[in-house]
């Protein structure tokens, strides 16, 4: 007896196993995983660009529609460029992350300094900002290593998530069996 509170436990188990497999593959073969993720980004960017252009066309003549058209065009261009130049695409994504770490870190340090009288522990906020700046710098010095670390984190996350989902599926199975016995 499946209820809203107990989804089919086998679906949760399959989700967990798939996540574990993804995690193990990412950890065993980080290079190909990184390539696959890059190509998946390209496919997403292309599909998102097409959908954005369709939405822009359906809006009809509207002010600022050209912004949506440009957005869609950029998505399509990124989607086409990714399989042609996957290395450049990956490097660009990693460097954008590095820029984000640097900018966020600088603002966090500035916030810690400017709010030092209002925050209980501005030093800790500043340390967090400094860590972001350091990660941003490392990203620019060693972009390849940064990308590999991200794949490693993805692999670890996927394995932990998969184990958690698998354990949850067995608990759901037990609840499902208890409900079946209770109502039969």
N, C-alpha and C positions, 0 to 999 in steps of 0.2 A: 504494500500500500504506500504509494508515493504521496507525500504532502508537500505543501509549500515550505514547511520547516525542514524537511528531510529530502533534499534532491536525490535523484538516483545516485546512490553511492558509487556505482561503477563509473559514472561520468567523471566524478571527482577523482577517482583512482586513475583513470586514463589521463586526466589533466596532470596529475602528479607525476606519473611515469614519463609523460612527454616532457615535462619540465626537467626531470632528472636526466633524461637522455640529452636534451639540449645543453644542460650544464656540463655534463661529462664530455660531450663533443667540443664545447667551447674551451674547456680546460685541456683536453687532449690535443686539439688542433686549433690553436688560437689564430693562426694566420688565415686559414680558410674561413674561419668563423668571421673574422674581421672583414674579409672580402665579401662574404654573404651578407653581412649587415650593411655594408656599403651599397651593394646592389639593391637590397631591400629599401634602403633610403631612396635610391634613385627611382624605384618603382612607385614608392609612396609619393615622391615629389611630382612625378609625371601624372599619376592618377589625380592627385590633389589639384594640379594645374588645370587638367581637363575639366574636372568638376567645377572649379572656380570660373573658368571661361563659360561653361554652360549656364551657371547661375548668373553671370554677368549678362549673357545674351537674353536670358529669360526676364531679367529686370526691365528690359526695354530702355528707352532713352531716359536716363536719370543723371542728375548731376554727380560728378565724381565717379561715374562708372568706369572711366578710363583707369582709375587706380586699381579696381578689381581686375580689369583686363590685363594690366601690367603684372599684377600679382600672379595671375594664372599663367601668363607667358613665362615668367621667371620660373615657376614650378615646372612647366613643361621643358624649358631649357635645361634646368638642373637634372630632370629625369632623363633627358637624352644624353647629356654630357657624362653622367655617372658611369654607364657601361663603357663609354669611349675612353674616359680618363679616370678609372676608379682610384688610382693613387692620389691624383690631385684632389678628387672629391673628398677622400678620407683625410688628407692633409688639411684641406680647408675646414672640414668639420672639427678636427682636433684644434686647429688654430682659433677657430671661433669660440670653442670652449675655453681656450687659454685666455682670450680677450675677456670673456665673461668672468673668469676667475679673477683676473687682474682688476677689472673695473669694479666688480663687487667688493673685492678686498680693499681697494682704495677707499671706497665709500664707507665700508664698515669701520676702517681705522679712523676716518674723518668723523664718523658718527660717534665713535667711542671717545674721541678727543673733545668734540663739541658738547657731548652730553655727560661728560665726566662728573659733573656735580649732581646730575639727576639720576644716573644709573647706579645701582647698588655695586656692580662690579664691571666698570667700564674696561678694566684691564683685560678681562676674559673676552669681551666683545672685540677688543682690539687684537688680541691674540688670534681669535678666529679670522679676523680680517687679514692679519699678517700671514696666516696659513694659506688663505685664498690667494694672496699675492704671490707667495712662494710657489704654490701649485701652478699658477699662471706662468711664472718664469720658467719652471721646469718643463711645462708644456711647450714653450717656445724653444728651449734648449734641446729637449729630447721628445719630439712629437711622436716618434714611432713607439718609444717605450710607454708613453702616456696612453696611446691607443691599445697597446697590449695589456696594460694594467686594467683598462676599462673592460676588455674582453674577459680578463680573469675575474673581475668583480661580477660581471654578468654571469659567468659560469658558476661561481660560488652562490650567487643569489638564486639562480635557477635550481641548483641542487637542493639548497635549503628550502626553497618554496615547494619544490616537488616532494620532498620528504614530508613537509608539513601537510600538503594536500593528500598525500597517500595515507598518512596517519588519520587525518580527518575522515577520509573515505571509510576506513574501518570502523570508526566511531559511528558514522552515519549508517553503516551496514548494521551495526548492533542495534541502534535505535529503530531502524526500519524493521528488523526482525522482532523486536519487542512490540512495536505497534501492530504488526501482523498477528502476533499471538494474542494480543490484547483484544483485537477487534474480530477475531475469527472464532 
